[in-house]
Amino acid sequence: MRDRDPVPGAPSVSTGTRPTASTMSDPNRLGSNQKPPPARTAMSPAAADQGQQKDSTQEQGKQAADQAKQAAGQAIDKAGEKAGQVAGQAGAAADQGIHKAAEGLDQAADMIREKGKQVGPGTGVQTSVVMVADKLDAASGYLRGKDSDQLVADLEALVRRKPTESLLVAAVVGFFLSKVLR
């Protein structure tokens, strides 16, 4: 018999050949007890494009996150610099205020001394006036010798040593300030 091309829909005719040892070990020809090899799936071009797009999107996301971190770090640095500048300006303004207060105390001491001379020498009032003027001069000298940081440290130490007296003084000063500022 001659081999013919199979006719579509017709049953296949066996040529009567028997399988040999070489054809039985062929992995493409399976016997009844062999398992097929795992199927390899080839990625379609569309699936490969989606995978590349996903990787590209992830990379872009990482780059955006890195840029955001850098921008945030720069903003924090600038804010810290501004805060330092503002603190420096506030400290300078406080120091100027302290020096103005010292000048005011000196002027007040001078005015009190002038008024004390008008009262008359040798009286108890004049002695008290001179003591008040001397205390104002001492306070003025103290303020001139300190900056704002030192004054705050001294005030904190005083409040820790004498908390009750500090509270009473603060209440009295607050009362007088409320009356003066009305």
C-alpha positions as CSV (number, residue, x, y, z in Angstrom):
1,M,0.0,0.0,0.0
2,R,1.1,3.4,-0.8
3,D,0.9,6.2,1.6
4,R,-1.7,8.7,0.7
5,D,-2.5,12.1,2.0
6,P,-5.2,11.7,4.6
7,V,-8.6,12.7,3.4
8,P,-10.4,15.1,5.8
9,G,-12.9,13.3,7.9
10,A,-11.6,9.9,6.9
11,P,-10.3,7.4,9.5
12,S,-6.5,7.2,9.6
13,V,-4.9,4.0,8.4
14,S,-2.0,2.5,10.3
15,T,1.0,1.4,8.3
16,G,1.6,-1.4,10.7
17,T,4.9,-0.1,12.1
18,R,5.7,-0.9,15.7
19,P,7.2,1.5,18.1
20,T,10.9,1.1,18.7
21,A,12.9,1.8,21.8
22,S,14.0,5.1,20.4
23,T,10.5,6.3,19.7
24,M,9.4,5.2,23.2
25,S,12.0,7.3,24.9
26,D,11.0,10.3,22.8
27,P,9.5,12.8,25.2
28,N,7.2,14.1,22.4
29,R,5.6,10.6,22.3
30,L,4.0,9.7,25.5
31,G,3.1,6.3,26.8
32,S,0.2,5.6,29.1
33,N,2.2,6.0,32.3
34,Q,4.1,9.2,31.4
35,K,3.1,12.7,32.4
36,P,3.3,15.5,30.0
37,P,5.9,18.1,30.6
38,P,4.7,21.4,32.1
39,A,3.2,23.6,29.6
40,R,5.2,26.6,28.6
41,T,3.2,29.7,28.1
42,A,4.5,32.3,25.7
43,M,3.7,35.8,26.6
44,S,1.7,37.6,24.0
45,P,3.1,40.9,22.8
46,A,0.3,42.7,24.6
47,A,1.1,41.0,27.9
48,A,4.8,41.8,27.5
49,D,3.9,45.5,26.9
50,Q,1.8,45.5,30.0
51,G,4.6,44.1,32.1
52,Q,7.0,46.7,30.7
53,Q,4.5,49.4,31.3
54,K,4.0,48.2,34.9
55,D,7.8,48.2,35.5
56,S,8.1,51.7,33.9
57,T,5.2,53.0,36.1
58,Q,6.8,51.6,39.2
59,E,10.1,53.2,38.3
60,Q,8.4,56.5,37.7
61,G,6.6,56.2,41.0
62,K,9.9,55.6,42.8
63,Q,11.5,58.5,41.1
64,A,8.5,60.7,42.0
65,A,8.7,59.6,45.7
66,D,12.5,60.3,45.7
67,Q,11.9,63.8,44.3
68,A,9.1,64.4,46.8
69,K,11.5,63.4,49.7
70,Q,14.2,65.7,48.4
71,A,11.7,68.6,48.0
72,A,10.4,68.0,51.6
73,G,14.0,67.9,52.9
74,Q,14.8,71.2,51.2
75,A,11.6,72.8,52.6
76,I,12.4,71.6,56.1
77,D,15.9,73.1,55.7
78,K,14.6,76.4,54.5
79,A,12.0,76.5,57.3
80,G,14.7,75.8,59.9
81,E,16.8,78.6,58.4
82,K,13.9,81.0,58.6
83,A,13.1,79.9,62.1
84,G,16.7,80.6,63.1
85,Q,16.6,84.0,61.4
86,V,13.3,84.9,63.2
87,A,14.7,83.7,66.5
88,G,17.8,85.8,66.0
89,Q,15.7,88.8,65.1
90,A,13.5,88.2,68.1
91,G,16.5,87.9,70.4
92,A,18.0,91.1,68.9
93,A,14.7,92.9,69.5
94,A,14.5,91.6,73.0
95,D,18.0,92.8,73.7
96,Q,17.2,96.2,72.3
97,G,14.1,96.3,74.6
98,I,16.2,95.4,77.6
99,H,18.7,98.2,76.8
100,K,15.7,100.7,76.4
101,A,14.3,99.5,79.7
102,A,17.7,100.1,81.3
103,E,17.8,103.6,79.9
104,G,14.2,104.2,81.2
105,L,15.3,103.0,84.7
106,D,18.2,105.5,84.6
107,Q,15.9,108.3,83.6
108,A,13.4,107.4,86.3
109,A,16.2,107.3,88.9
110,D,17.4,110.7,87.8
111,M,13.9,112.2,88.0
112,I,13.3,110.7,91.5
113,R,16.6,112.2,92.7
114,E,15.6,115.6,91.4
115,K,12.2,115.4,93.2
116,G,13.9,114.2,96.3
117,K,16.1,117.3,96.4
118,Q,13.0,119.5,96.2
119,V,11.6,117.8,99.4
120,G,14.5,119.1,101.4
121,P,17.6,117.6,102.9
122,G,17.7,115.6,106.0
123,T,14.1,114.4,105.9
124,G,13.2,110.7,105.9
125,V,11.4,111.1,102.6
126,Q,14.7,112.2,101.0
127,T,16.5,109.2,102.3
128,S,13.8,106.9,101.0
129,V,13.8,108.6,97.6
130,V,17.6,108.2,97.4
131,M,17.3,104.5,98.2
132,V,14.7,104.0,95.5
133,A,16.8,105.9,93.0
134,D,19.8,103.7,93.9
135,K,17.8,100.6,93.5
136,L,16.7,101.7,90.0
137,D,20.3,102.4,89.1
138,A,21.3,98.9,90.3
139,A,18.5,97.4,88.2
140,S,19.6,99.4,85.2
141,G,23.2,98.2,85.6
142,Y,21.9,94.6,86.0
143,L,19.9,94.9,82.7
144,R,22.8,96.5,80.8
145,G,25.1,93.6,81.8
146,K,22.8,90.8,80.6
147,D,21.3,89.7,77.4
148,S,17.8,88.2,77.0
149,D,19.0,84.5,77.3
150,Q,20.8,85.3,80.6
151,L,17.8,87.2,82.0
152,V,15.5,84.3,81.3
153,A,17.9,81.9,82.9
154,D,18.2,84.2,86.0
155,L,14.4,84.5,86.2
156,E,13.9,80.8,86.0
157,A,16.4,80.3,88.8
158,L,14.7,82.9,91.0
159,V,11.3,81.3,90.4
160,R,12.7,77.9,91.4
161,R,14.2,79.3,94.6
162,K,11.2,81.3,95.6
163,P,8.1,80.1,93.9
164,T,5.6,81.7,96.3
165,E,7.2,85.1,96.3
166,S,7.5,85.0,92.5
167,L,3.8,84.2,92.1
168,L,2.8,87.1,94.4
169,V,5.1,89.5,92.5
170,A,3.7,88.3,89.2
171,A,0.1,88.8,90.5
172,V,0.9,92.4,91.7
173,V,2.7,93.3,88.4
174,G,-0.2,91.9,86.4
175,F,-2.7,93.9,88.5
176,F,-0.8,97.1,88.0
177,L,-0.3,96.5,84.2
178,S,-4.0,95.8,83.8
179,K,-4.8,99.1,85.5
180,V,-2.2,101.1,83.5
181,L,-3.1,99.5,80.1
182,R,-6.9,100.3,80.4
